[in-house]
Amino acid sequence: MSIEHYEAPVIQKLQGGFMNTYANGNGVRRVCKAIDGVTIDDLVERFGSPLFVFSEQRIRQQYREVYDAFSRHYPNLTLAWSYKTNYLSALCAIMHQEGSIAEVVSDMEYAKARALGIPGDQIIYNGPYKPMPGLERAVCDGAMIQVDHLDEICDLEALCDKIGRRIRVGLRLNLDAGIFPQWSRFGFNLESGQALEAVKRILNGGKLILQGLHCHIGTFILDPKAYARQVEKMVHFAYQLEEQSGFSVEYLDLGGGFPSRNRLKATYLPPEVAVPGIGEFAENIGDALYRTLRPGKFPKLYLEAGRAMIDEAGYLITTIQASKRLVDGTRAYVADAGVNLLFTSFWYKMAIELDREVQGMSENSVVYGPLCMNLDVIDEGTLLPPLKRGTRLIFNPVGAYNNTQWMQFISYRPNVVLIGENGQVEVIREAEDLSDVTLRERLPARLTKGQSE
Ligand SMILES: Cc1ncc(COP(=O)(O)O)c(C=O)c1O
């Protein structure tokens, strides 16, 4: 005799979806049966769940859309792929095939770019901490070093003495572009005069050659006009330096920060409404450049777009393992992926799609992961229909900052696959097992089992 699953009844307020001008609000009825023609069933059967999936077609399309939008306004443009956004080798290789150079912020990222065959002079080296041996290698390779602070000026001058030649550098600025909180920890502040002092210090040192100016105003910037303000301030500063010291700016690097079609938590409007198109950013930057630059030689423009290039191309498939009713009446689902894999779910409420049509009344639900920690919640406040064990949720966009910030915490990291333009699915990072967790551990002999007895 089979035993029926019993669940105590609850009184549930009927909700036909929250009142919202923009259709179905927080309710999820959208179905995704396939990604780029490959069914979710097939993907999970072959590569397991949870599973990260990337669409090569979408990455290339996104790259071209961003490049075309900006280069239409300012042709002397190079994109620099921001490694920290996602440095899985296959994804970096696609960006480089499309024509991007590399932008790195650490020794490790620098080594990764070099290992992928990117020559030093096509690497922009940013970041507040550049350890000496790696900095020396980058200098000798001809990398574009962006100076972050005075101590780094001293480090670079010491390197000039060591290698017997002058070093070309860019200066990282921070400035008020109307974005709060202001990213003021990196580089030299413009408005306070710190940046001008740094330039004087560089000139007095006589060892470094100032080549360009850099500034990254923040991430997921929703105001395209902020970039116009940034450009105006950077160009005026460049001309101020030209007048005072004969400096001729070879490049302007505006950093990244362009948003993807994602949704920050506590944002009322859906991304289709809240997030300006990339064309608006391109227009604001292009117009500001032509307004402020004097006729003559136009400097090279670098953009270090990260999330806008890859976020939408990434999906996370996760499977419902259990459902329960919490004591406060909330419907809860246990998924096989938690914040260990979906780190950005702390700030973003990604769209969720189901792998099948589901009938029944939607309820305000919480989806939590396998970590046995109260903070392991990957979604809450979404109206979900009753989901059976085995139902798959597809989270998107998740391509930015998850495969770099994920954690080796409690669970293994799963397979990551790439669906090629021909529909072929390839593993680009294998699922971990215990050997990945213990690889670097050393167990002293006296602690091995049996020794203490
Ligand atoms: C210096 C620099 N450039 C580029 C990026 C990429 O930013 P985003 O992903 O917002 O485009 C970052 C990210 O923080 C950064 O610090």
The ligand as a Tripos MOL2 file, in Angstrom:
@<TRIPOS>MOLECULE
LIG
   16    16     1     0     0
SMALL
NO_CHARGES

@<TRIPOS>ATOM
      1 C1         38.9490   48.7490  -12.9740 C.3       1 LIG1
      2 C2         37.7340   48.0080  -13.4010 C.ar      1 LIG1
      3 N1         37.4410   47.9430  -14.7060 N.ar      1 LIG1
      4 C3         36.3500   47.2630  -15.1400 C.ar      1 LIG1
      5 C4         35.5090   46.6240  -14.2700 C.ar      1 LIG1
      6 C5         34.2930   45.9100  -14.8150 C.3       1 LIG1
      7 O1         33.1240   46.4620  -14.3230 O.3       1 LIG1
      8 P1         31.6890   46.0570  -14.8740 P.3       1 LIG1
      9 O2         31.5580   44.5740  -14.7550 O.co2     1 LIG1
     10 O3         30.7520   46.7650  -13.9810 O.co2     1 LIG1
     11 O4         31.6100   46.4970  -16.2940 O.co2     1 LIG1
     12 C6         35.7650   46.6890  -12.8980 C.ar      1 LIG1
     13 C7         34.8670   46.0620  -11.9350 C.2       1 LIG1
     14 O5         34.7680   46.3680  -10.7760 O.2       1 LIG1
     15 C8         36.9210   47.3890  -12.4450 C.ar      1 LIG1
     16 O6         37.2290   47.4670  -11.1460 O.3       1 LIG1
@<TRIPOS>BOND
     1     1     2 1
     2     2     3 ar
     3     2    15 ar
     4     3     4 ar
     5     4     5 ar
     6     5     6 1
     7     5    12 ar
     8     6     7 1
     9     7     8 1
    10     8     9 2
    11     8    10 1
    12     8    11 1
    13    12    13 1
    14    12    15 ar
    15    13    14 2
    16    15    16 1
@<TRIPOS>SUBSTRUCTURE
     1 LIG1         1 GROUP 0 **** ****
